[in-house]
Amino acid sequence: MNNAECSATASDLTWFKSSYSGTEGGQCVEVAAGAGVMHVRDSKDVAGPVIRVSREAWTGFVGMASSQRGA
């Protein structure tokens, strides 16, 4: 799959913003589940770059971030 195909696919995904994001804007990310990957983008620049990581890597990141939040 080339970059053009990845971009077209990402634009058709259903994106979700963190429940920790406020309504006033600011620094937010959005994520969308794809076939075997998670897509991550800046919510203020939806046409900008998209980071793609494996679902396993995303699960590990969320687990670590969640454990740090309570520290």
Backbone hydrogen bonds, N-H to C=O, Kabsch-Sander energy under -0.5 kcal/mol:
donor,donor_aa,acceptor,acceptor_aa,energy
6,C,2,N,-2.1
7,S,3,N,-2.6
8,A,4,A,-2.2
9,T,5,E,-2.2
10,A,6,C,-2.6
11,S,7,S,-1.8
12,D,8,A,-0.7
12,D,9,T,-1.1
13,L,10,A,-1.2
15,W,13,L,-0.7
16,F,31,V,-2.6
18,S,29,V,-1.0
21,S,18,S,-1.6
25,G,22,G,-0.5
28,C,26,G,-1.0
30,E,41,R,-2.5
31,V,16,F,-2.6
32,A,39,H,-1.9
34,G,37,V,-3.2
36,G,34,G,-1.3
38,M,53,V,-3.3
39,H,32,A,-3.0
40,V,51,I,-2.6
41,R,30,E,-2.2
42,D,49,P,-0.5
43,S,28,C,-1.9
45,D,42,D,-1.4
48,G,45,D,-2.2
51,I,40,V,-3.0
53,V,38,M,-2.4
55,R,36,G,-1.2
58,W,54,S,-2.3
59,T,55,R,-2.6
60,G,56,E,-2.2
61,F,57,A,-2.4
62,V,58,W,-2.8
63,G,59,T,-2.3
64,M,60,G,-2.3
65,A,61,F,-2.9
66,S,62,V,-2.5
67,S,63,G,-1.9
68,Q,64,M,-1.8
69,R,65,A,-1.6
70,G,66,S,-0.9
71,A,68,Q,-0.9
